[in-house]
Amino acid sequence: MTTTEAPDILPRILDYSNRADPYPLYAELRKTPVALQEDGSYVISTYRELSGILHDPHLSSDVRNLTHPMPAMQERGTPSFINLDPPEHDRLRRLAMRHFGPPHTPGLVTGMEPDLTAIVAGLIDDFADKPRIDIVDDFAYPFPVTVICHLLGVPREDEPRFHVWVNAIIDSIDYNPKTDPQEKLDNGVQATKSLRQYLGGLLEQRHGHPGDDLLTRLANDDGPDGRMTDAEIVSTANLLLIAGHETTVNLITNGMLTLLRRPEVLQRLRAEPDLVVPLVEELLRYEPPVHIIPWRAAYSDVSVGDTVIPKGSKIMLMLASGSRDPDRFHDPDRFDPDRQDNQHLGFGSGIHLCFGGPMARLETQIALTALVRRLADPTLVTDPPPYRPSPVLRGPIHLLVDQN
């Protein structure tokens, strides 16, 4: 394998006109597994190379290790653990995980199943008799937002406030100084500050007061690693609030779109509810909620195959491309809920494997099972549907469905 410049494909992937179906472009990109771009960055697109570098200790998530730091990253405040390296990453992730999963709270996710089922049932009750619904606005968005607000201790009625900030933050993730207006970046920076100020206000109310929500637990926990600072708690809450619903919205919506395009699989799921577990895994491979990790840094010179990526280089990881790599998956462009050996990259891999993956899986399993059982002969209104702007967090912005 050799590195060659492939500057013509990546801009097309980022171009909104290809958002509905970027997979043919991913196939082109995989012909150059490590593609050097005009700006000196590297794009990695094949499964073997992605899987290897995600476990490479020379790969950094800390912006300070970039030779040319990304614009305004330093203005966003204390970084969350997703943007840090060991040992700080490990410490903060352990502190957060004490209240989110095993071994300290092993039953949190599974214990929420009755509540999740009730939320889903209530949402479907609200639109069960409507001839036309929007899967996104009526279901896939309000469901995980309600769940993450409950977990964190964020008032659900504040959603209209933070929704605007989250949209601006997501919009700025893939900021390109060559093609995007400065306003796009400025709005993202200001939205990050506003959201963190809001979460900081909630945190102030939690100190010294018992409670079961995650903000309260973090504010009052003295575990083996000590206690997070308030700035660290706010950055963690900021990450969990955004990632805790944005990715799940996409996963549920992509899942319903995939099923509506394949009525035979939809009917099979109705008849075989247990199919939902491998079906969601295949969905994470076939139509994942996160397509791109827009940047990592080379901690030192990194060898990928026979290519050496210089220290400080920006590296873009095309996760969704890797999960469609025919060198790893048989017939990768076919949706197959019976697929075996499905080690996809839908939630990433390595030390930054998605923190909320177990919750997102359960939410999506419950959501899709209920939708296919209760929707009466659903049909797509528009195919392809309109997509959200982001090539990173890819999913329909609306998914109109008629019930016949």
Buried (B, 14 or more C-beta within 10 A) or exposed (E): EEBEEBEEBBBBBBEEEBBEEBBEBBBBBBEBBBBBBEEEBBBBBBBBBBBBBBEBEBBBBBBEBBEEBBBBBEEBBBBBBBBBBEEEBBBBBBBBBBBBBEEEBEEBBEEBEEEBBEBBBEBBEEBEEEEEBBBBBBBBBBBBBBBBBBBBBBEEEEBEEBEBBBBBBBBBBBBEEEEBEEEBBBBBBBBBBBBBEBBBEBBEEBEEEEEEBBBBBBBBBEEEEEBBEBBBBBBBBBBBBBBBBBBBBBBBBBBBBBBBEBEEBBEBBBEEBEBBEBBBBBBBBBBBBBBBBBBBBBBEEBEBBEBBBEBBBBBBBBBBBBBBBEEBBEEBEEBBBEBEEBEBBBBBBBBBEBBBBBBBBBBBBBBBBBBBEBBEEBEBEEEEBEBBBBBBBBBBBBBBBBBE
